[in-house]
């Protein structure tokens, strides 16, 4: 009887544990590179197997190129080149983080440098790499954007100061119907003093807004990653 009771309790424990994992956020961090300090003509390359196929990422520092084309980024999906573009020279270096949306199997690539972060992903509907989120599109009174997973395993865009500033934070979530990322302000607002009374601002907003980021509206000087388009007759 004791063995039976122990088996039942163990089964209940495993069920609760697995259920908790299943009910957590959708995203997993597959890999992160840290800051890549590449020498001239040195490359970083990595291949990832996913339910949607095989992705390969190559990032190379070019020696004789201009400042705006100092780094060359290529991404393949099942041996088909879906991204072939450039990143400008950056004294702070670049880092990559690879995230997977477990509910849809989509793979997302975060390209990060000290003053900026962009989140990119392959869109099978049009067969191209999309820039789904750019830290420049989010309001924050402090700089230094960072992208990571929060305690719920959801993507989070944070802006962290160098002192005691309260971080500005946005929770990102994938909207399958819009095929884009939405976001919610989850900044923990500090109390403000008004006539000796303290008013606590809500930590969450009910605002739901799909990012209106338009990568085609940015010039090469403004984009963290861009594809060079040759003009007709050039």
C-alpha positions, -999 to +999 in steps of 0.1 A: +000+000+000+029+024+008+046+016-025+013+022-043+008+055-025+044+065-033+039+057-069+007+078-071+024+107-054+054+105-078+031+104-108+012+134-095+045+152-089+057+145-125+024+155-139+024+188-121+060+195-131+055+187-167+023+206-168+041+236-153+067+234-180+041+232-208+022+262-194+053+284-193+061+309-219+066+298-255+103+308-261+135+290-256+171+303-259+190+279-282+223+296-282+241+329-276+275+340-288+285+367-264+303+397-280+320+386-312+353+404-316+364+392-350+397+399-367+398+410-403+383+384-427+375+361-397+341+345-396+317+330-370+294+303-384+268+280-368+241+255-381+208+249-363+184+220-369+148+230-364+114+214-372+111+239-400+144+228-415+181+236-412+193+271-406+229+282-410+243+316-400+276+331-411+290+364-399+322+377-413+343+408-407+354+422-441+388+438-444+387+461-474+350+471-473+336+505-463+324+513-427+288+507-437+297+472-451+322+461-425+304+429-416+287+405-439+257+384-427+244+354-446+216+331-434+206+299-452+174+279-448+176+244-462+206+255-483+186+284-497+200+318-490+173+339-473+195+367-460+226+383-476+233+418-461+256+440-442+261+455-407+280+487-402+313+491-383+308+490-345+334+495-319+313+477-293+311+445-313+281+423-322+264+394-305+238+369-316+211+351-297+190+323-312+154+319-299+128+294-308+090+298-304+080+264-292+044+267-301+051+275-338+086+262-342+098+295-356+134+305-352+143+341-344+178+357-345+186+386-322+214+408-334+226+430-306+252+457-300+255+481-270+231+509-283+207+487-303+190+454-307+170+440-337+150+407-338+149+390-371+131+359-384+124+339-415+089+345-429+078+315-450+049+335-464+072+357-485+104+337-482+125+364-468+141+375-436+120+401-417+131+425-390+103+420-366+114+443-338+139+471-334+148+487-301+147+521-318+109+516-322+103+514-284+101+544-261+126+545-232+141+574-212+172+554-207+195+537-233+212+503-234+186+479-249+188+442-241+167+413-253+163+382-231+137+358-217+118+368-186+107+345-158+077+334-179+099+324-208+086+353-229+108+376-249+115+408-232+130+441-245+147+459-216+164+493-214+189+494-185+207+525-173+241+527-157+228+539-123+197+534-102+173+541-130+143+518-131+145+496-163+120+502-191+106+468-201+084+455-228+070+419-232+070+407-268+046+381-280+040+365-314+007+372-331+001+344-356-029+362-372-009+394-378+023+374-384+042+400-364+052+407-328+030+426-305+042+441-272+030+452-238+046+477-214+056+458-183+077+485-167+075+486-129+066+522-124+079+540-094+054+559-071+051+596-077+044+622-050+013+644-054+002+666-024+018+643+001-001+613-014+015+585-034-001+573-066+010+539-079+009+537-117-002+504-132+026+479-139+008+466-170-011+484-197-040+471-217-025+485-249-021+460-276-001+473-306+015+455-335+049+471-342+048+493-373+085+489-380+092+494-417+127+482-426+123+495-462+119+530-447+154+530-432+185+541-451+217+520-449+231+545-424+201+540-401+198+502-403+217+478-381+213+452-408+204+460-444+204+444-478+220+465-505+198+472-534+215+480-567+199+508-587+190+501-623+217+514-646+244+515-619 
